[in-house]
């Protein structure tokens, strides 16, 4: 029996935002709460946000994000995550990849892999890139599927995938360079 040929999905991205609340605890006075919208790049698969595919059975949205936040300390992490999605190894990979070789795709808003992440086994062929078994992975035990969301796989046409990731990589690498230039 032949395996059906799947049409590759298209990987895209768009800017969106998430609400971040910071609490300042003060002695003998009411705590201060500051809420702001933080811009973040969101992955789109065939035009649909990846987070929509990751909704819990009760309809609650999955709240993990990419590391491409519009915040000063995130550009180096964004570059590391994009390099990992291209399977480019480097010393900066530790905060974006698990010891079993899986790569983080979406992370806790704090950006710490040890909070757990949505990860995938990235497999390439001459013509395709697959994000295999996309699932939540525990940051401490590295156990897969620790949420109620079933794992799934997405296949992309390799040249389009690499073009999308390389475009973002150039943008975020420039942000890192801008930060380095402004601090020297």
PEMOGI-V416000 format. One record per residue. RES is the residue in one small letter. PHI is phi in degrees with one decimal (* if undefined). OMEGA is omega in whole degrees, 0 to 359 (NA if undefined). Layout:
((RES:PHI:OMEGA) (RES:PHI:OMEGA))
This chain:
((x:*:181) (x:-79.4:174) (x:-76.3:180) (x:-64.3:179) (x:-81.8:179) (x:-95.8:174) (x:-72.9:179) (x:-61.3:176) (x:-81.8:177) (x:-102.7:176) (x:-92.5:177) (x:-139.2:179) (x:-155.2:174) (x:-153.2:174) (x:-79.7:173) (x:-140.9:177) (x:-147.4:174) (x:-130.4:182) (x:-89.9:180) (x:-115.6:178) (x:-113.6:178) (x:-111.9:179) (x:-113.9:175) (x:-107.2:180) (x:-85.9:182) (x:-125.5:178) (x:-69.2:174) (x:62.9:177) (x:-139.8:179) (x:-65.6:177) (x:-62.9:177) (x:-99.0:177) (x:-120.4:178) (x:-118.8:179) (x:-114.8:178) (x:-145.0:176) (x:-90.8:181) (x:-107.8:177) (x:-66.5:180) (x:-150.4:176) (x:-80.6:179) (x:-115.9:177) (x:-74.5:174) (x:-116.8:175) (x:-118.4:186) (x:53.3:177) (x:82.9:181) (x:-103.4:177) (x:-58.1:178) (x:-55.2:181) (x:-62.3:176) (x:-67.8:178) (x:-73.2:183) (x:-103.6:178) (x:-67.2:176) (x:-71.3:181) (x:-54.1:179) (x:-84.0:177) (x:93.3:180) (x:-66.4:179) (x:-71.7:175) (x:-79.4:190) (x:-103.0:178) (x:-71.4:188) (x:-132.8:170) (x:-72.1:176) (x:-89.4:181) (x:-92.7:179) (x:-90.4:174) (x:-89.3:180) (x:-136.2:188) (x:-56.1:185) (x:-89.3:183) (x:-93.2:182) (x:-52.1:179) (x:-62.5:177) (x:-67.6:178) (x:-62.3:179) (x:-61.5:179) (x:-61.3:181) (x:-68.8:179) (x:-67.9:177) (x:-62.1:179) (x:-64.9:179) (x:-68.2:174) (x:-96.7:182) (x:59.9:175) (x:-94.7:182) (x:-76.8:177) (x:-172.4:183) (x:-65.0:182) (x:-83.3:187) (x:-73.9:185) (x:-53.7:182) (x:-76.9:184) (x:-126.1:182) (x:-130.9:179) (x:-88.5:182) (x:-65.5:178) (x:-83.8:177) (x:93.7:178) (x:-70.7:184) (x:-113.0:176) (x:-69.0:177) (x:-113.0:178) (x:-129.8:187) (x:-129.9:171) (x:-55.8:179) (x:-55.0:178) (x:-75.8:178) (x:87.4:183) (x:-90.5:180) (x:-59.4:184) (x:-74.0:170) (x:-77.6:186) (x:101.8:182) (x:-159.7:168) (x:-83.2:184) (x:-128.6:178) (x:-147.8:169) (x:-88.9:183) (x:-94.6:183) (x:-124.7:180) (x:-114.4:170) (x:-127.1:179) (x:-59.8:186) (x:-112.8:186) (x:-133.3:170) (x:-129.1:178) (x:-114.9:165) (x:-98.7:184) (x:-90.2:175) (x:50.1:176) (x:-63.0:183) (x:-159.7:174) (x:-74.6:179) (x:-122.4:180) (x:-65.6:183) (x:-76.0:181) (x:-95.1:183) (x:-89.7:185) (x:63.5:177) (x:-68.7:179) (x:-90.6:172) (x:68.5:182) (x:-83.0:175) (x:-118.8:181) (x:-82.8:184) (x:-91.0:181) (x:-69.4:179) (x:-68.1:176) (x:-148.1:182) (x:-123.0:177) (x:-127.2:179) (x:-112.9:180) (x:-120.6:172) (x:-72.9:192) (x:-59.8:184) (x:-65.5:178) (x:-67.9:178) (x:-58.8:182) (x:-63.8:177) (x:-63.5:179) (x:-60.8:182) (x:-66.1:180) (x:-64.8:176) (x:-62.0:178) (x:-65.7:180) (x:-60.7:179) (x:-62.4:180) (x:-64.1:183) (x:-76.0:175) (x:-65.6:177) (x:-64.0:177) (x:-64.0:178) (x:-63.4:179) (x:-62.1:178) (x:-61.7:179) (x:-65.7:180) (x:-64.2:179) (x:-67.3:182) (x:-81.3:179) (x:-101.1:182) (x:-96.7:NA))
